[in-house]
């Protein structure tokens, strides 16, 4: 995730809280990207199977 994609969240003011929240959001973003990539890869495999001449 790039810095400009981070969304600041309210925190108690402790820097550890901020780092944890940003890391959690980064993990969530990575999870979303991997999920989309996995769906795209699965769709590609299904399309390849459906269009192949076995």
Secondary structure, DSSP 8 states (H G I E B T S, - for coil): --GGG-------S-HHHHHHHHHHHHHHHHHHHHHHHHHHHHHHHHHHHHHS--
